[in-house]
């Protein structure tokens, strides 16, 4: 058995040596090409399957990489949007603080800046909550302004780190004011249930023109004269009423206040 097996090995080895010799001698070229073609045909399906499998693996790798890149881009975009929003808020606050600082320097007022941190959502009561590290200098009745000295209300009551500010359109708000007309007409600016601002107790015999400015009169001890409140929108002078009155449009949107200044006498 071992002898036969050894003979087979010698026979196979001899055939291989002969084929190598014939190949280099060019004696079996007529056979090599058909043989290569047959081998290629036999192995082609396996090669194609291997190629497809490799392409499938590469595609999955690419999809996983793409998904990771998309997730990273989404996360970075969210962070970028958040930073952009914060930057816009800070830019807006800095602009408001600059206007308050300019107003303070121009008019020689001491101003404490504060941030609006809350508001009353009651339809008739219009107050906002402000916060400042200088709360010890606040007290009830102080004037609260925005931008270039526009009066929006008065300190109502103090909190641990700030105060409640009663806005000029609050139903309980009353501020002594004058109209910048020829007669410098006096009156009281009052809130209209959170919906509007009116000026009452205006002398009937004085000429009031729509569009004229309304400012603080200075008759209140803690509110200086000349703080802009708004403009006359409608003037009403009824024949049998003891006083005339007017609708005043505030100079700022009272629903969009974020930074304020408190005037310290």
Order of alpha helices (4+ residues) and beta strands (2+ residues): alpha-alpha-beta-beta-beta-beta-beta-beta-beta-beta-beta-beta-beta-beta
